[in-house]
Amino acid sequence: MIFGGSGSPSRPGFRPVGSRHLTSRHHTWALGAVPARSVACPGGRRQVLILGRCGAKDSELRRLSSTLPDDITWKWPGAYTVIEESDEAVVIHTDPASTRPIYLVSHDGGWVWSSSARALASLTRAAVDVERLACSIFLPSIPTLSAGRTFFCGVEQLPPGCRIVLPLCGSTPHATTVWRPDPCETVPPAERLRTALFESVAERVRSDPMVSCDLSGGLDSTSIAVLATLALPYGTRLNAVTVHPEGETAGADLGYARRAAAAYSGRINHHLLAMSTQHRPYTAMSTVPATDEPAPSTITQARLTGQFRWLRKEFGTRTHLTGDGGDSLLFQPPVHLADLVRHGRLRRAVSEGFGWAGLRRASPLPFLRDAVLVSRRSRTSALAELADSVGGRRHSDHGSVGWFPLLPYPSWAGASAAALLSASARRAASAPDQLPGLDASIRTLVDEVREVARTAVADAELAAASGIDLNNPFLDPLVVDSVLRTPLDRRPPLHSYKPLLSSAMADLLPHAVANRQTKGSFEADHYAGLRANMPELLELAHGRLAEMGLIDAIGLVQCLGRAAAGVPMSLAALEQALGSEAWLAAHARDPEPAWTSSRSGPSHD
């Protein structure tokens, strides 16, 4: 399902074939089953559309005045976009978390916008953006390098948390930032999180009581499952699923999942789903459907597809909830130490520096020294320095204190990659910051959450191909806003394991689950899957990325060989490259949306 809009009294309106207009002005359209609610503002000169899943009550929508509140896109639970239509302009209110990203192109003297970047690319015949691909493969940990850009040339993402005016005359759009995660001192952070998360989960349950949930045994998915159980009508049981390797039913994750299910034995139907060798990572990657961008779950799509098809067959599931996004939202980035130094919390900075060093089995002195240096450095200057350091052979900066820690640059990077990354860094350094003055840790989390939320849409597209509406309540704007407004003195220690969520859920989860400090690892499965699917991976290594000069195919093949032999290494960049190659193949293979144009006026669709 996608939606979008275009058109003016003097220009033709563009929309995909098969779409339908949503208003009498014919500026906004929808293709597929898009949840849509409409409100006529006082005076009848404007119409407001809420597109996507939104928990607002009808009475609340009727009370909207002629001027919409700034918090309209994070006021209620759900993931949705708000559109205002008038005779002069279309106004788009984007959500602050980028959970429902909106894209824009200039076409035929006007503007066309949509929730699908690929659909807009098909309208303008846009080529794949090679520089954007380079950033996603080699520097995915620094999303600000490609802020506002998509994987298609000329198709841009509208800034999140903004009010964007698109004049119908086709003149330059105007964006105003309306969301800023300034600290909230009035409500305890754990209470804010629990309320927001429950409302977000309950909204899914209200719309589909047959919802199912992951129950991995981890803190995030277990919290979602328990809240869904409490939101269900009395007497209705939740279908909760724990995926495990075939023949292995005694793992730690399963033990925690069983504890949670037993605590709600009258409310949860706990199902174990065994995954065989045909569901290993890297299996059938080339069969993924075309999406707006490479889906994070491309590597594990065989397991996900198997799970979704099983849910549809066994329970008729239409809506499925996961705990994805919790890691990005609830962990403090190491640059939090610099915030403590900058605000004069020196004793706490030293304490947390020692705690962080203990986790990493390292000396605390380098972390504390870097915290002092970073506290004196601006985000813009750090970006400018980044332009000169990308592409060099270096050790991983993961876990270090810095604005933009770098991952190792792979030996199989292509000849053109480093220059493209440097160009992106210089561009990012010259762009004004949409959210100046925030603490470094909050500004870092904003970037990371937006990246995770936007890419999660591609995962939802994979699920939709199996008939499943995939939802990640931790990425709801209401939930993101509740966490990112936590004041400095109430933010969790750097070395702690999601204490905010543990506190919020303490009375609802078994003690062992609420206080869990680790999560299971699937690294062995990835190495086994890599070995089992080597022929397909070798074919991907010699694909379009090599033709673009982004990778050296021979070097990548050698790296695959070492990984298959069991040589320990980080698989992050390798998997990014393989997933991108599979996405390029799908984009070239699958049909693109067809468009039609017509003059604004009476319509019979």
DAQUITA-V996809 format. One record per helix or strand of 2 or more residues. SS is the DSSP state (A for helix, B for strand). FROM is the first residue (numbers start at 1). LEN is the number of residues. If there is no record, write none. Layout:
# DAQUITA-V996809
<<SS;FROM;LEN> <SS;FROM;LEN>>
This chain:
# DAQUITA-V996809
<<B;2;5> <B;11;6> <B;20;2> <B;28;4> <B;36;5> <B;47;8> <A;58;5> <B;78;8> <B;89;5> <B;103;5> <B;110;5> <A;117;8> <A;130;9> <A;143;4> <B;156;2> <B;162;6> <B;174;4> <A;189;19> <B;212;3> <A;219;13> <B;238;8> <A;252;12> <B;268;8> <A;277;3> <A;285;3> <A;296;3> <A;301;15> <B;319;3> <A;326;5> <A;336;7> <A;346;15> <A;364;12> <A;379;11> <A;417;14> <A;440;25> <B;469;3> <A;473;3> <A;477;8> <A;488;3> <A;499;6> <A;511;4> <A;523;10> <A;534;8> <A;544;5> <A;553;12> <A;572;18> <B;595;5>>
